[in-house]
Amino acid sequence: MNEEPHASSEPQRREEAIRKLVERHSGVETPRRLGFLESMVSTVLRLGRDRADTGELKLVATSLKELRYAYRVFRPWKNVPKISIFGSARTPEHHEDYQAAREFGSLMGEAGWMAITGAGDGIMKARHEGPGQARSFGLRIRLPFETTANSVIDKDPKLINFRYFFTRKVMFVTNSQAIVALPGGFGTMDELFEALTLIQTGKASPVPIILLEGEGGNYWSKWLSFIKEELLDNGWISEADLSLVEIASSPADARDRTVRFYRNYHSSRYVGDKFVIRLKRPITADERETLESRFSQLSKDGRLECGKALSGEKFFLDLPRIYFRSRRRDFGVLRQLIDAINALPGPEPAS
């Protein structure tokens, strides 16, 4: 007599079918990447078994399509530094903030950076005018009262349309090596605080966040006063968290602050429980001791170590490292460590 298959074999057969589907149709060969794709397919199918309603399925499907397409557009410029800029779509062209955004865009374009904006008018248009269309990306959100992109980025293949704000913000953060904000309304504050929160909590890689405005403005000084008087004084943020954001005095100062962040610092990542900082030149023994004495709180064992690429790393293997067993907190202090590394003697930043 044939025995009926055990009930637990159905999930196994399903996972095997998914594995074969992904191997056959994804074009991917490495086991780790295949695993991610199998997980995505499995998760999507679970939505059906969960009896997700039409609205839920639409949100997930649209989000996945938006992210896939956006990453595809960005991919050819993956190794080109990019800066996201936030600011009001309502800023008129004669305003000092508009002029500052356009000048800053020109300076960053000359330094080899590409611009990412929300593709609207005002500050976003000014930022595109600086470096020009060829060095610009536009992340347009579909709104009933803003139906077109600005004249600089409109019709360009690097203009990407989004239905959802959250997928759009993912692209701002994951494709930027720096963020600059100019005065704006709710949208600007939302984007700025999102970036600050992600870096403060370690959910995004450390990048410079710089506040800029036109000559004679006091928007950001008032903003910073509120942050200090209401958030810091009430204990809702730490003193070190203020290190995550800096106010520039001019477009040239904003440019200098941006490139200075990458003076000795190159990039960073986790390898197991270690936070690894890639450097543009080695740290001496004396420098390591000085940094360790100032920033030991970042490490579980109080130690900061120097060396070559760790086992498991695959990128920038030729660069020296400083690393520590991360406590995964105090990311404002981590920013101070990066600033201290950049203050060490080393190559001058590009102008």
C-alpha positions in Angstrom: 0.0 0.0 0.0 1.3 3.4 -1.0 1.7 5.8 1.9 0.3 9.3 1.5 3.1 12.0 1.5 3.6 13.6 4.8 2.0 17.1 5.1 5.3 18.7 5.7 6.5 17.7 2.3 4.3 20.3 0.6 6.3 23.3 1.8 9.5 21.4 0.8 8.1 20.8 -2.7 7.1 24.4 -3.0 10.5 25.7 -2.0 12.2 23.3 -4.4 9.9 24.6 -7.2 10.8 28.2 -6.3 14.5 27.3 -6.3 14.3 25.8 -9.8 12.3 28.7 -11.1 14.8 31.3 -9.8 17.8 29.3 -11.1 16.3 29.0 -14.5 14.9 32.5 -15.1 16.9 35.0 -12.9 20.2 35.0 -14.7 21.9 34.9 -11.3 24.5 32.3 -10.4 26.0 33.1 -7.0 24.3 31.2 -4.1 23.9 34.3 -1.9 22.1 36.3 -4.5 20.0 33.3 -5.5 19.0 33.0 -1.9 17.7 36.6 -1.8 15.7 36.1 -5.0 14.2 32.8 -3.6 13.2 34.6 -0.4 11.5 37.4 -2.4 9.5 34.9 -4.5 8.5 32.9 -1.5 7.4 36.0 0.4 5.3 37.2 -2.6 3.5 33.8 -2.7 2.9 33.8 1.0 0.9 37.0 0.5 -1.6 34.9 -1.5 -1.8 32.3 1.2 -2.2 35.0 3.8 -5.3 36.1 1.9 -3.9 39.6 1.4 -6.6 41.9 0.0 -6.3 43.7 -3.4 -5.0 47.0 -1.9 -2.3 45.2 0.0 -1.2 43.3 -3.1 -1.2 46.5 -5.2 1.0 48.3 -2.7 3.6 45.5 -2.5 3.6 44.9 -6.3 3.9 48.6 -7.1 6.6 49.2 -4.5 8.7 46.3 -5.8 8.4 47.5 -9.4 9.3 51.1 -8.5 12.4 50.0 -6.5 13.5 47.6 -9.3 13.2 50.1 -12.0 14.8 52.9 -10.0 17.9 50.8 -9.1 18.2 49.9 -12.8 18.3 53.6 -13.8 20.9 54.4 -11.2 23.1 51.3 -11.8 25.3 52.7 -14.7 26.4 55.5 -12.4 26.9 53.4 -9.3 30.5 54.4 -8.9 29.9 58.2 -9.5 29.4 60.2 -6.2 25.9 61.6 -5.9 24.4 64.2 -3.6 20.7 64.5 -2.8 19.2 68.0 -2.3 16.0 68.8 -0.5 14.2 72.1 -0.6 11.0 73.9 -1.5 9.4 73.6 -4.9 7.9 77.0 -4.3 11.1 79.0 -4.1 11.1 81.7 -6.9 14.0 82.1 -9.2 14.9 85.6 -7.9 15.2 84.3 -4.3 18.6 84.0 -2.6 18.0 80.4 -1.7 17.4 79.6 -5.4 20.7 81.3 -6.3 22.5 79.4 -3.6 21.2 76.1 -4.8 22.2 76.8 -8.4 25.7 77.9 -7.4 26.1 74.9 -5.1 25.0 72.6 -8.0 27.6 74.1 -10.3 30.4 73.7 -7.7 29.5 70.1 -7.0 29.3 69.3 -10.7 32.8 70.8 -11.2 33.9 68.5 -8.3 32.6 65.4 -10.3 29.4 64.8 -8.3 25.9 64.1 -9.7 22.7 65.7 -8.3 19.6 63.9 -7.1 16.4 66.0 -6.5 12.7 65.5 -6.4 12.5 66.8 -10.0 10.1 69.7 -9.2 10.5 73.4 -9.6 12.1 75.9 -7.1 15.2 74.5 -5.3 15.0 71.3 -7.2 15.2 73.0 -10.6 17.9 75.3 -9.4 20.0 72.3 -8.3 19.6 70.8 -11.8 20.5 74.0 -13.5 23.9 74.1 -11.7 25.4 70.8 -13.0 23.1 70.4 -16.0 20.9 67.6 -17.2 23.7 65.2 -17.9 24.7 65.1 -14.2 21.2 65.1 -12.7 18.7 62.5 -11.5 15.1 63.4 -10.9 12.9 61.4 -8.5 9.4 62.7 -9.2 6.4 61.9 -7.0 3.0 61.7 -8.6 0.8 64.4 -7.0 -2.6 65.7 -8.3 -1.4 69.3 -8.2 2.2 68.8 -9.5 1.9 66.9 -12.8 5.2 67.7 -14.6 8.9 67.6 -13.8 11.0 70.8 -14.1 12.2 71.8 -17.6 15.8 70.7 -16.9 15.1 67.1 -16.1 11.9 66.5 -18.0 12.1 63.8 -20.7 15.6 62.8 -19.4 16.0 59.0 -19.0 17.3 59.7 -15.4 13.8 61.0 -14.4 12.1 58.3 -12.4 8.4 58.5 -11.4 7.1 57.3 -8.0 3.7 56.5 -6.7 4.8 56.2 -3.1 6.9 58.6 -1.0 8.6 55.8 0.9 10.1 54.1 -2.1 11.2 57.5 -3.4 13.0 58.2 -0.1 14.7 54.8 -0.2 16.3 55.9 -3.5 17.4 59.3 -2.1 19.2 57.7 0.8 20.6 54.5 -0.7 22.1 56.3 -3.7 23.6 59.4 -2.0 27.0 60.0 -0.5 25.9 63.3 0.9 22.7 65.3 1.6 22.1 69.0 1.4 18.9 70.7 2.5 17.7 74.2 1.7 14.7 75.9 3.3 11.3 74.3 2.6 8.0 73.1 4.0 6.7 69.8 5.3 8.2 67.8 2.5 11.7 69.2 3.1 11.4 68.6 6.8 10.1 65.1 6.3 13.1 64.2 4.0 15.6 65.9 6.3 14.4 64.2 9.5 14.1 60.9 7.7 17.8 61.0 6.7 18.8 62.2 10.2 16.8 59.4 11.9 18.2 56.7 9.6 21.8 57.8 10.3 21.2 58.4 14.0 19.9 54.8 14.4 22.5 53.2 12.2 19.9 52.2 9.6 21.8 54.1 6.9 25.5 54.6 6.3 27.1 57.8 7.7 27.1 60.6 5.1 27.4 64.4 5.6 24.1 66.2 6.1 24.5 69.9 5.3 22.1 72.8 5.7 22.4 75.6 3.2 20.5 78.8 2.5 20.9 82.1 0.6 22.9 85.0 1.9 21.3 86.8 4.9 18.9 83.9 5.7 18.2 82.7 9.2 16.0 79.7 8.5 18.5 77.1 9.7 19.7 79.1 12.7 16.1 79.2 13.9 15.7 75.5 13.1 18.8 74.6 15.1 17.7 76.7 18.1 14.4 74.7 18.2 16.3 71.5 18.0 18.6 72.5 20.9 15.9 74.1 23.1 13.2 71.4 22.6 14.9 68.2 21.6 18.3 68.4 23.3 17.3 70.2 26.4 14.5 67.8 27.0 16.8 64.8 26.6 15.2 63.5 23.4 18.5 63.6 21.5 22.1 63.5 22.7 24.7 66.2 22.4 26.6 64.0 20.0 23.5 63.7 17.7 24.0 67.4 16.8 27.2 66.2 15.0 25.1 64.5 12.4 24.1 67.9 10.8 26.1 71.0 10.0 25.2 74.5 8.7 27.2 75.9 5.8 27.9 79.6 5.5 27.9 79.6 1.6 27.6 77.3 -1.4 31.4 77.1 -1.5 31.5 76.2 2.2 28.8 73.5 1.6 31.0 72.1 -1.2 34.0 72.0 1.0 32.2 70.3 3.9 30.9 67.7 1.5 34.3 66.7 0.0 36.0 67.1 3.4 34.0 64.2 4.7 35.8 62.0 2.2 39.3 63.4 2.9 40.6 60.3 4.7 37.3 58.4 5.2 36.3 56.2 2.2 33.4 54.1 3.2 32.2 51.6 5.9 30.3 48.4 6.4 29.7 45.7 9.0 31.6 42.4 9.0 29.9 40.3 11.6 29.9 42.4 14.8 32.7 44.5 13.6 32.2 48.0 12.1 34.9 48.5 9.4 35.9 51.9 8.2 37.8 51.9 4.9 40.5 54.6 4.8 42.4 56.5 2.1 45.7 56.1 4.0 46.8 54.0 6.9 46.5 55.0 10.5 49.7 55.1 12.5 50.1 53.4 15.9 50.1 56.8 17.7 47.0 57.9 15.8 45.2 54.7 16.6 45.9 55.1 20.3 44.7 58.7 20.3 41.5 57.7 18.5 40.9 54.8 20.8 41.3 57.0 23.9 38.6 59.3 22.5 36.1 56.9 21.0 36.5 53.7 23.0 32.7 53.9 23.9 31.9 52.7 20.4 33.6 49.4 20.9 32.3 46.4 23.0 35.8 45.8 24.3 37.1 49.5 24.1 39.5 48.6 21.3 40.0 50.2 17.9 42.2 48.1 15.6 43.9 48.8 12.3 44.7 46.4 9.5 43.8 45.1 6.1 40.5 43.9 4.7 38.8 41.3 6.9 37.7 37.8 5.9 34.4 38.1 4.1 35.0 41.5 2.5 34.9 41.7 -1.3 35.3 45.3 -2.2 38.1 47.9 -1.9 40.4 45.2 -0.6 43.5 47.4 -1.2 42.4 50.1 1.3 43.6 50.1 4.9 41.0 49.7 7.7 40.2 50.8 11.2 37.6 48.6 12.9 36.0 47.7 16.2 33.4 45.4 17.8 30.5 47.7 17.4 27.9 48.3 20.1 25.6 49.5 17.3 24.7 52.7 19.1 26.0 56.3 19.6 26.1 57.0 15.8 26.6 60.7 16.6 29.9 59.7 18.3 30.7 57.6 15.2 30.3 60.7 13.1 32.8 62.5 15.4 35.2 59.6 14.9 34.9 60.0 11.2 35.5 63.8 11.6 38.6 63.0 13.7 39.9 60.6 11.0 39.4 63.3 8.4 41.3 65.8 10.6 44.4 63.7 10.4 47.1 64.6 7.9 46.3 63.2 4.5 45.5 64.1 0.9 43.7 67.4 0.4 40.1 67.2 -0.8 39.3 68.0 -4.4 38.0 71.5 -4.9 
